[in-house]
Amino acid sequence: MQHGQLSAIVVAVILLAGCAVSTPVGRPSIDVEAAQARAAEIDSRPMTRDGVHAVLGEPWLSSEAFGIEVYRLQGKQHNLLVIFAPYPVPLPDFSDKLEAYTLVVYGEDGQVSERIFGFASSSTGSPATLIMRAGEFEFVHGFGDTISVTLDRYLQVRAARAAGPTCTVLLGCDEARLAAAGDRGFCACSTNLRVDDGERQSLSLMAPAVIPYERAMPATECAATGGRFQPLGETGVGSCIYTPRALYPLTLTAGRHLLRFSMKRSEQAAPVEVACESEGVSRVTLGGKFMLCTRFENERMQVDRPKESLISLTQRVLPAQPDVRVLVFDHGAWLYPPP
């Protein structure tokens, strides 16, 4: 029997019987408590990379330039759906996806300066979303994985490794448009980009990370992440929508460059010319049709996507901006240092 046919039968039986319970079967394939205990060993004494590797093994992600490592464990918890119709009838149920992460940051002396552990599960097929912060770094696990760092730290690393006269162009999206979406809304932002005569690349510049209702997050915990809380009735818990605001960095040689932005390959691109000064920082902000904003009003979803392109260029962005974050890892690739 196909899985879809089995699901249809399950739904039909539930509708007729009116009562079903999902219960775990066996032990999960990863020991989350043991993983958390191993991560906590790092705090017991000063520890270098070799010491951390001896405790946690090889990292999943690692950047020597930024002094950061991410460790990952993935597993499953199998479940059984018990339907009372009127006698208990066991049927296979969806498995919970389990994920545990440890984020480790090293100082200039090579020893651990920050460490944080996070765990999440999901039973709906959606990602087990996590938002973790340690020192100057933020790790977001959702439909994709991203690591961002403060602009100051990014510029320090870039200056130390620059092979020649270069500049940085930071790509971001309209913060005012995101704010206008309100407490019950969110925005996504993407573009196709071509730099000079280079290859076209597709960029996701603003993608919400959703902690679903099943995780039952309190409003205070959602606020601590910087997310927008979506209550589940009068329970005091709900879902949390967090929109990372980290900027996408382009490292270009000093001189003039033409950036072409578009949504579709067939449409005419909107050009922006950037005069890159050595060690300079510029910011390009996208709005208009590059942003898709959704808002829930009276239990109805309203989608707003203008037809026009809105692009603004700010030259010489000052580095002393503690609220500005820059992506260094995005959907499977380190953005800086470039591969």
Secondary structure, DSSP 8 states (H G I E B T S, - for coil): --HHHHHHHHHHHHHHH--EEEEE-S--SS-HHHHHHHHHHGGGS--BHHHHHHHH-S-SEEETTTTEEEEEEEEEE-EEEEEESSSEEEEE---EEEEEEEEEEE-TTSBEEEEEEEEEEESSSS---EEEEETTEEEEESSSEEEEEEHHHHHHHHHHH--SSEEEEEEEE-HHHHHHT-TTEEEEEEEEEEETTS--EEEEEE--EEE-GGG-EEHHHHHHHT-EEEE-TTSSEEEEEE----BEEEEEESEEEEEEEESSTTS--EEEEEEE-TT-EEEEEEEETTEEEEEEETTEEEEE--SSEEEEEE-S--S--TT-EEEEEETTEE-SS--
